[in-house]
Each structure stands twice: as structure tokens, then as C-alpha cells.
């Protein structure tokens, strides 16, 4: 045994019936696109949601590529005050902060190159990826966002969305079933509960869920979870996003 040990621990693993770390198990990794909308809850991507999505995708062994539209933000919010500033920022450049610089313009995202797409929330989804924050049910969706959603839907590839982002699917995919949480404020626990009615006005079906839960529209391969639409502990949001990611990966078959 001493002689074997001297040759290195990796040689012991097969003898002990232990699989060596980092070896392939024969299953191809799911290729997942993540679409960002800036950096910061009030004018871009909700950073905790994006981070949770990336952590869960990493744990699932997915190959991830991040995208964002190369456009000006609707406006810039001073997050210490919650007030708009006079600055002008670019959505792609701000999203690069979350992506650690490894990001591509959304115009380059093609459904045929990926097995699934996921949209984090944050007000950027309602301000930069769409005009929902201003126009409500009469909102328009950014052209590339609409194209991506339509192409993944037509290809029957899974789409994951959390927080306010499900409004994008409600606008683009007729009759889609999504959740943004509960339909009543419940004493302030669900401050954005009115979004459920807007989803219905957009032509979608709203399915009430708690933050740790997901809704899976099996006929359209759309998975949604409330995330920060509800006021709960951060780890509960992390768990709900994990359930969303897990279901998206499951629907890829990888």
C-alpha cells in the first residue's frame, strides 16, 4: 500500500471505487444563455438574482454565456437615494460588471447555439429590456429580447425568468403561464402584487406561488419564480432561483 501511495493518490481512486474529480460522466453539459439588463436593482439587473442563477448553473455543470443589449439605459438611479441622476450609462457596459467582462451583445444571441435561456429580474427588465415600468400592459419589448424569446419558444427550448422578468414572456408568448408570486400584498409582504393583473392583461396566466417555489409551464417550457417580488430572507430567494435553474436544466434533457 505504501508503494501505491508513493505513486500518487489518483492511482488509489479506482482501487477504492472512487471516481476521480473533474472526470466526465458522459453527459453533455447544457449550454445556457443568461440575458442581463444592466447592473443594479433599480435601473438594471438585480445582482443577487444574477449571482444566484450563475452559482446554480455552475453547480449543475452548465456552460454559460452572458448577453445584454448594447443600448443606453432608460435612466441611472443613485442607489443610495433611490433617485434618478443625470448620468448616462450603457446596458452592455454595465452588465459587463456582473459578467466580469465576459459578455456579448444580445444581437449575437442565437437559439440554435444554446439549450436554454434565463432572464434575471431587476427593474432593468422593465426599463431596458422592455417599457413595462412606464407603459404597463401596453409596453413594448426590445426587438432582440422579443426575437430571443420567440426563437427559443419556437425551438421548444426552455426559458427561465424570475422576479419581474416574467412580464417579458407574458408579452411575447401567447397564453404563457408564469408566476411573480402572490396576487395580494398581504400586509406588504408582496409589494408588487399588482403585476399579476398586468400579466393577465398581457394575455398570460398568473399562477400564485411562494418565493421558494416555481411554476413550470410544461406545454411552453417556461419556468418562473418570484425571487425579490416578495419580502423574505435572502436564502429563500436563493432556493427559489435554484429550483428554477434546476427545472430549466431538467427540461433541456442534459
Buried (B, 14 or more C-beta within 10 A) or exposed (E): EEEEEEEEEEEEBEEEEEEEEEEEEEEEBBBBBBBBBBBBBBBBBBBBBBBBBBBBBEEBBBBBBBBBBBBBBBBBBEEEEEEEEEEEBBBBBBBBBBBEEEBBBBEEBEBEEBBBBBBBBBBBBBBBBBBBBEEBBEBEBBEBBBBBBBBBBEEEBBBBBBBBBBBBBBBBBEEBBBBBBBBEEEEEBBBBBEBBEBBBEBBBBBBBBBBBBBBBBEEBBBBBBBBBBBEBEEEBBBBBBBBBBBBBBBBBEB
